[in-house]
């Protein structure tokens, strides 16, 4: 379980949405070989920077934990929030 601030979770959710939209925009209409048909240009200019931003938000955890979260579909229920009381 990752723990980040409420505002970081809002930003993380938007990054996840953008990541999915970028992948969907590059998918073949027939849905076959989805991962094999992704454009390397789109991956390097859009998806990788989005992934790096998500990793930066979840900075307190190891690379393998974050990689597993991304590889597992980036489910937001696996990310808990905290609040800064009195801030």
KEDREN-758677 format. One line per 5 residues: number of its first residue (from 1); their letters; for each residue x, y, z of C-alpha. Coordinates in nm, 4 decimals. Last residue first. Layout:
<atoms>
NUM = A = X,Y,Z | ...
</atoms>
This chain:
<atoms>
87 = XXXXX = -0.1378,2.2917,0.7418 | -0.3124,2.2060,1.0667 | -0.3531,1.8371,0.9900 | -0.1625,1.7315,0.6795 | -0.3870,1.4641,0.5380
82 = XXXXX = -0.2964,1.1095,0.4413 | -0.3957,0.9077,0.1391 | -0.3916,0.5387,0.0474 | -0.2939,0.3991,-0.2922 | -0.3904,0.0370,-0.3701
77 = XXXXX = -0.7481,0.1499,-0.4390 | -0.5992,0.3485,-0.7301 | -0.5352,0.0368,-0.9381 | -0.2324,0.0990,-1.1592 | -0.2987,-0.1990,-1.3925
72 = XXXXX = -0.0693,-0.4612,-1.2413 | 0.2348,-0.3506,-1.4389 | 0.2140,-0.0017,-1.2864 | 0.1781,-0.1415,-0.9343 | 0.4549,-0.3986,-0.9953
67 = XXXXX = 0.6834,-0.1207,-1.1232 | 0.6082,0.0862,-0.8138 | 0.7002,-0.2049,-0.5871 | 1.0088,-0.2869,-0.7987 | 1.1336,0.0736,-0.7891
62 = XXXXX = 1.1192,0.0774,-0.4112 | 0.8788,0.3000,-0.2272 | 0.8972,0.6533,-0.0909 | 0.8923,0.8080,-0.4380 | 0.5261,0.7319,-0.5200
57 = XXXXX = 0.4829,1.0798,-0.6715 | 0.8109,1.0420,-0.8625 | 0.7057,0.7011,-0.9975 | 0.3879,0.8548,-1.1356 | 0.5922,1.1304,-1.3044
52 = XXXXX = 0.8291,0.8711,-1.4522 | 0.5317,0.6737,-1.5884 | 0.3931,0.9878,-1.7516 | 0.7369,1.0581,-1.9033 | 0.7490,0.6982,-2.0357
47 = XXXXX = 0.3983,0.7095,-2.1831 | 0.4299,1.0319,-2.3810 | 0.7575,1.0770,-2.5738 | 0.9136,0.7302,-2.5453 | 0.5945,0.5266,-2.5674
42 = XXXXX = 0.4463,0.7440,-2.8407 | 0.7629,0.7100,-3.0508 | 0.7818,0.3336,-2.9884 | 0.4276,0.3024,-3.1264 | 0.2266,0.0331,-2.9541
37 = XXXXX = 0.1449,-0.2649,-3.1763 | 0.3054,-0.5347,-2.9607 | 0.1070,-0.4313,-2.6539 | -0.2307,-0.4481,-2.8307 | -0.1615,-0.7635,-3.0302
32 = XXXXX = -0.5209,-0.7738,-3.1510 | -0.7710,-0.5093,-3.0403 | -0.9304,-0.4903,-3.3870 | -0.9043,-0.1093,-3.3912 | -0.5281,-0.1247,-3.3214
27 = XXXXX = -0.4253,0.0606,-3.0096 | -0.2335,0.3906,-3.0231 | -0.5043,0.6140,-2.8806 | -0.5703,0.3507,-2.6152 | -0.2138,0.3691,-2.4860
22 = XXXXX = -0.2216,0.7487,-2.4641 | -0.5639,0.7352,-2.2958 | -0.4381,0.4839,-2.0377 | -0.1380,0.7011,-1.9500 | -0.3530,1.0159,-1.9355
17 = XXXXX = -0.5955,0.8457,-1.6954 | -0.3077,0.7264,-1.4749 | -0.1626,1.0785,-1.4739 | -0.5007,1.2200,-1.3705 | -0.5270,0.9675,-1.0880
12 = XXXXX = -0.1757,1.0535,-0.9710 | -0.2676,1.4232,-0.9605 | -0.5717,1.3496,-0.7399 | -0.3585,1.1153,-0.5281 | -0.0940,1.3842,-0.4867
7 = XXXXX = -0.3642,1.6222,-0.3649 | -0.4824,1.3715,-0.1019 | -0.1285,1.3151,0.0208 | 0.0540,0.9880,-0.0424 | 0.0600,0.6444,0.1169
2 = XX = 0.1355,0.3384,-0.0989 | 0.0000,0.0000,0.0000
</atoms>
